[in-house]
Amino acid sequence: MPFILACRATKGKEDPGRVNERLSTAPINRPEGTLVWIHGASVGESLLGFSLAQHLRAARPELTFLFTSATKTSADLMAKKLKAPDMHRYVPVDVPRATEAFIAGWKPNLAIFIEGEIWPNLLLATKKADIRLALVNARMTHKSAKGWLGRIKSARLLFGLFDLIMPADRRTRDAISLLVDAPLAEPGNLKLATSPLVVNQAELTALKEILGQRPVWLAASTHAGEEEIILASHCAIKRDTPDTLLILAPRHPERMLEVQAACAKHGFVPVLRSRGHIPTKDDRVWLWDTLGEMGLAMSLAPVTFMAGSLRPELSGHNPVEPIQLGSAVVSGHCVGNFLDLYQALKDEGGCVILDDTRRDRLGMVITQLLGDPRRRSRQNEAARHVIGRGGHAMVATVTALLACLEGKSS
């Protein structure tokens, strides 16, 4: 494992200064009192965990939180958000020696896993230490549900370790109900109940004044293979409205050189947000290569294209954040991770889902929305109505977690 982690560090996939956390050989200084451990895979799950912790602390101010995740991007983001005594550590690799050392050192009073993080050795070590386990906002794609049902004995063992399971949607509840004996709670997506992203209002006002009346659209959380389609669409948009500005925000900042090369291929020289540069009237692409500022980008753009939806293996990203900030959402059709939510939005006119990835189709939809404020307003109103239904999910989850912490049955 040290060799594998060292190789990953050379590729930017691990933090070389914190590999010892992945091996559980780093010093552990557990704070006194009740410690709640919240684990999420990456940025989205970490943000959800942070929001969940705020609600738990409102009910129990004495709680301390340990957050774990697996990606450098999420670690960098949490470092900016957390204040002592709360802390972030990298999750240990899923081998017995590392997971058992992690649990023995931190001794959390409650372990909360978010969405779909099922690591056998980590779960077994936690349960062996008699620590209560919760799986919240649990989500399964059709593919993952089919995979678990194909390994039914292992699935029943692992999902049976949890003292509390809160499914995010009906599809997940139906799948997990086949794997556990206890009844499951009614589904409720926590991401519908999270607080809007924090936006620096003074900076937002200043940037809006500089950009003036320019049409602006955002491509949020893009992945490899998507920028080509988005930039080609921007070329098509630019032919109709030459001053349109694209804010391009890759999911992983370490891909910046690759994304800059894609921009150059389409004739764009991007302005880099990380260098504090602001687009002039002659700039057409603003490369948003920073962390923790997505709310500002969404507030600047009347229209947001949610990426991660143009390739089937990506399965989409959460559209709630731009909706909360008043940005009309457009998405590709590959949204398996959020299928129920996108379907509800589409049914009520709260988003546009493209049925293909042709650049002229994407460009046409973006152009239409940018040029029609009334249509954007109607779409946003419908979208806010849909996500407003999820407010009960956070209350129900916090109530169940507090009961679980006290050792009561859910």
Buried (B, 14 or more C-beta within 10 A) or exposed (E): BEEEBEEBBEEEBBBEEBBEBBBBBBEBEEBEEBBBBBBBBBBBBBBBBBBBBBBBBEEEEEBBBBBBBBBBBBBBBBEEBBEEEBBBBBBBBBEEBBBBBBBEBBEBBBBBBBBBBBBBBBBBBBBEBEBBBBBBBBBBBEEBBEEBEEEEEEBBBBBEBBBBBBBBBEBBBBBBBEBBEEEBBEBBBBBBBBEBBEBEEEEBEEBBEEBEEBBBBBBBBBBBEBBBBBBBBBBBBBEEEEBBBBBBBBBBBEBBEEBBEBBEEBEBEBBBBEEEEEBEEEBBBBBBBBBBBBBBBBBBBBBBBBBBBBBEEBBBBBBBBBBBBBBBBBBBBBBBBBBBBBEBBBEBBBBBBBEEBBBEBBBBBBBBBBEEEEBBEBBBEBBBBBBEEBEEBBEBBBEBBBBBBEEEEB
